Amino acid sequence: MEAAEVAILLAKAKGQKEVLIEGDCAEVIQALNNNEPDQPCPAFGNRESSHLVVFLITMAHSVISGVLEQLRSIHQTDQVNLLAGERKESEKLNVTLSLIQAVVEDAEEKQVKNGAVKAWLEQLTRISYDADDVLDDWKTEILSSQIQLLDDDDAHVSEKLWSCLFSLFSCFKSVVVRHDDSSKMIDINERLDRIVKDKALLDLNERRSREEPRPMTCLRVLDLCDSYFEELPDEVERLLHLRLLDLSNNGEMEKLPETVCNLFNLQTLKLNWCGSLKKLPKGIGKLRNLRHLELEGTFELSYFPWGLERLSFLRTLSKVVLDRDGGKGCQIGELKLLDHIQGELIIEGLGQMADSIDAVLKKKDKLRSLVLRFSEERQDADGEEEKRKRIESVLDGLQPHTNLAMLKIERYKGNRSPLWMSSINTYLPNLVKLELNWCNQCSELPALGRLQNLEHLELVGLGSVKRIGCEFYGLGSTDGTSTAGEDSVQSVVVFPKLHTLQICYMEQCEEWHLPFRRGVEIFPKLRTLTVHDLKLQMLPPGLGKLKSLEELNLGGLKLFQIDDNVTLSAQEVAVFPVLKKHTLSCLWEWEEQGDEIKLPIRRDEEGGEGFIMPCLQVLSIRGCPKLKVVPHYLFSPTLRSLKISSCPQLTGRQPCLPPLLEELDLDGDTGILSKSILPLLISGIGSPDHNENDYPNLHSFSIWWSEESSLPQGFNQLTAIQSLKFWSCEFLDFTPEYLKHLPMLQRLEIFGCPILEERCRKRESWTTNSHIPKIVLNLKDFIPE
């Protein structure tokens, strides 16, 4: 950061940030020059400063340039009528500073070795700041009068009359204030006269500057994030030249004072993660120079004042909260003039407003991400059908620009998708991510399969959808694609770029079809699929044929059943051929008996059985209360990690652990496995015999939330363990001798196991286990007493 650009002092004292405004800069300069590095600076008193960052203007020509710029601005403003003597003094100031500025560069070089020149520069800087303060008062008066005139444009005739009378009487007060400023300006010119005389004595010569000085005189940037204050300090309202104000991460601040709206030059206001902020100041429309208003993480913000349409220069607007009650809050039509909005926009409070089309979102070509968040409907006399139609028309009017890349619609209560979504490939051809969340009344899914650039799709809480069929894939007759089945010869790629699909909480959905047929390629790049809480009786036929699926998460279904009618072609050697991670959770009716488990896959030409999940590496099974036997085809030879949780009916007949397994977790009640892991270590269903030396790669073993009082049988057969973890095992008890068979053990972690904790604290109990390099007790490294 260049010293000629910014005059900022930020001091963090005991977690607080305090600000020294520009009028104190001279005191800071003096303090820094006269005090030793370790002595406290008078500008701070005796406060401790753990972090101190000071950026001061040290080149006087920057200060002078700012004053000259202010003078030019004031002289060129038609609205200003300087009082008698003011214009003369301001013109004299302009001439004098221009003469002094010519020698400042020479003075800045000589002050390094000449103390007198250094003192001359410091005195010049102080005088320049004083001049800048006076000019600030003048300019502020100009800006205030302009704002008043703009506000009066909308006033009633009688209100304008009273405003004029008020302005007439106010001018007398202005004369008094301006007369005081005129006296200050006379004093400043007299002090500068002495500076000019000293210039000759110091032999300062004019030089041609290699670059034009930058006119920065006032505080431009103020960072008060993480300051933990409840109210904004009063001093901030004096920083009239502020360009950026960062108040992020002040979780206790509930509102901004109206005085913030007087910072007419403000361009960036950051309020990210101000979690208690409830409303913005009513006069925010006065900040006409505002470019960026950041409101990420302001979850309590429920009121956005009227006047947003005045902020026509806005580039960044994280979100807007609409007033649906017709009060003085923000209306959706105010978005009409904000054509420069870019990046992400969240619109909250959508309801039954009639003017949604006035937002003209389809003209905002720089907008890339849009969230449309509907609110719970208020009670009124209108019938449900009438309210539904109005809500549908609201979404119809919010058609985005074709450049949009991300769209999220939440809590929409209409029965149908918006009209522009019926041909979504035409209206949103660049859409990459789409989320439809908790739109409970929608009974049909839009045709999304033909979106050429869609990569991420979430369908959550669509409680009225009963089937996922050809219409969802865009294979209906409306787009000219035949649905005649196997006779179709047209080549179609459905969801050509989709890599993540999430379908959750659609409790009425009983059917899900995958249109595998000649000429149709489906989900060619799908890598992650999550299906949770659907009414499906079984997974859709052909799901295992997806050639790129690497992660499959299934939960909240009645059972887990792979279609037993799948027949592989000569080119297909496996079902779920590249699946690496598989999670099965909350399958309430899933029950395997062991003898019934078979490989249900056949080969077309060669005959015999195919392979299931030949590349599976991570398997998690949890919350399956009726499961008795884990299907052996889930124990792929490539499996590296296995977690079993809350499966209380597991019996002693289990498939053997794969020989390359590296990590085994048992969580909660796992049936017989809570007491003995021998069923996983000896000869099991569908697996050859194993002996105790067959698991040299099993390096990590964990037991969570077990109510057993001893280690499971067969634990002594695991000799390659390097990491051992016991969490929340209230009754578990064993002596260190039970770990002697683990010569490679590197880490023992115990948390929430009171009996084991007490044993750990007894020195005589653990000195025999000096071979364990690291013991962690309740998340802290344990050192025996």
Order of alpha helices (4+ residues) and beta strands (2+ residues): beta-beta-alpha-beta-alpha-alpha-alpha-alpha-beta-beta-beta-beta-beta-beta-beta-beta-alpha-beta-alpha-beta-beta-beta-beta-beta-beta-beta-beta-beta-beta-beta-beta-beta-beta-beta-beta-beta-alpha-beta-beta-beta-alpha-alpha-beta-beta
